[in-house]
Amino acid sequence: MRPARNVQASTVSAAADAQLTSPIIAVAESNKNLYKELPLGTIRPEGWLREMLLRQKSGSTAKMDELYPLVMGKRNGWLGGDGDQWERGPYWVDGLLPLAYILKDKELIAKVKPWIEWSIRSQTADGYFGPQKDYPEEAGIQRDNSRDWWPKMVMLKILQQYYSATGDKRVIKLMTNYFHYQLKELPQKPLDHWTYWAKYRAGDNLKMVYWLYDITKDQSLLQLGELLHKQSFDFTDAFLNTDFLQKPGSIHTVNLAQGLKEPVIYYQHHRDPQHLEAVKKGLNDITKYNGMAHGLYGGDEALHGNNPTLGSELCTAVEMMYSLESILEITGDVTYADRLEKIAFNALPTQISDDFERHQYFQQANQVMLSRGMRNFGDNHGGTDVCYGLLTGYPCCASNMHQGWPKFTQNLCIAQLMEEWRHWSTVLQN
């Protein structure tokens, strides 16, 4: 994905006044990055990309609460219910919200708002927010680890996007109080206290901490950043000084996709070039030892080499895209844009049906049969992993796949200092 030349006026449209008044652009000079994300909703896609978003609107993205009511319905813990309270509800909204605001669709925005409002109202006096009560096991839902750090990282991303679109200052208050809560609680209850996922995905948390620091200049946020980095898996050291990417089973594939950006996120306030070099080496080693033709890597739950009959998880595709988008904004290095485009144009479309109603949990680079059966994957989920369906494989991807195209759209252009724009994508035409 190289900087486009002669980008047609119909490709993307953004109002100059939106740039100047946005809370995002207003703080462009407060950090050392060359580029800054534009306000959500500023970029208006046309042609085939708009068509992809409209298919999401008419497909499962707009109606997961109807298609998957056990998890996404009114019982969800992120709506105040006694149902699922872990990652799947926030995963869905993490894609639904940017879709709603990019399309400026009132019905979709109305569907998003209850999740936002409940999350903001849930904050307690000590700064905690989100579900608070654990419940007995119930088939098909996750509701026994309400305090886990990980799902809140997803909701923080959602709230940041909501602020980008609306400027609602309640988000700043919530994040400020929650990050103070984290700074107090993490020494006693570290990232892996409840589950190990947060330890590998802390880059998402750290990104929101630094984002808020750019706005408020609260010095305690930098202290929290140090604590999060210290408690997270050390991707800088692992990429530079170990051979773990050569070893099948060494890391969960989605943890790798999400963790890839952590050294670059941390680099924003620690300008040691080893963090940038680590990510370059890590990405090269991923490609060398596990890479596949579609731009991703063998990882059918855990990292699994480059045999083209092995699987690649759909969550890996969208999370890898988000990591590359985050890295690109900080570094301006178009090699990451090239990899982003390769995944977006090859891995992502093949794993989701044209009507955006069904998906594959795993795809194979050498995929000759979309049939039910056990394969040479690290994990098989009832033999349904390559079948297209709403909940085939494991339900996380049914919830998480919706962020891919909206966030790709959101990152087509980024702001430079002096309010100039740099276009990263190839020309989009009908």
Summary of the structure (lengths in Angstrom):
residues: 430
radius of gyration: 20.2
end to end distance: 18.1
largest distance: 58.5
contacts: 1475
relative contact order: 0.15
helix: 54%
strand: 7%
